Amino acid sequence: MIFDAARLAFGNLFAPEARSVLWKVIGLTLLVLVGLWLALRESFIYFALPFIDQWMPGTPDWAGWLTFVLGLFASLGLALGLALLMAPVTALIAGFFLDDVAEAIERRDYPADPPGRALPLAEAIGATIKFLGIVIIGNLCALFLLLIPGINLIAFFAVNAYLLSREYFEFAAMRHLPPAAAREFRAKHSRTVLAAGVIIAAFLAVPILNLTTPLFAGAMMVHLYKRLAARDPDFARIAAATGSPKPI
């Protein structure tokens, strides 16, 4: 079930109806990341270099080498910072297009099922900002754990698998269920959803391809939700309690 959902989601990335969204997300993400890199670099030059000049008045001959070394470390730090920011930036940008992707998948692959509904704009923006904050905090925790040998790679996968699987599955479920019911449905299938999150975290670890992680994750969770809803005997009870129709 999980691998089938992942296979379908990967194919959805390059489907004609999703191709324009794919290029929009990649282009906007690259523009934002370049802008952030330039802003961080200029901030370092503006604040750090005057401090060096003040700390070492007279600028001795070896100060140029020190400035070079500091600049090198700053560049590495900026690269690491951008790597950590990639997940929240792509999530923020793709969040405005996920409903379009989900709608296209449901219309093409599940035409007999009742169509999902896009979240209201205010609710969608609030959910996106909340998710952005969660991803940033989670990856900051993972960054601290990177300093502990033996668990750094595990921390990266564990944090991102949990956060990404939870948020994207609830996104797919809330197209058909109220938020409380979507969370209940996710909690019931938490192991399956988390296992799918491991695949998403692995996808996130692949350079360049990880720019499309939110679109892949959103599509994968739409397929996973549809399969779980169709096979879960309790789904009818959850749907009936919230007034949501059971998918055919």
Beta strands, then each sheet from edge to edge (+ up, - down):
end
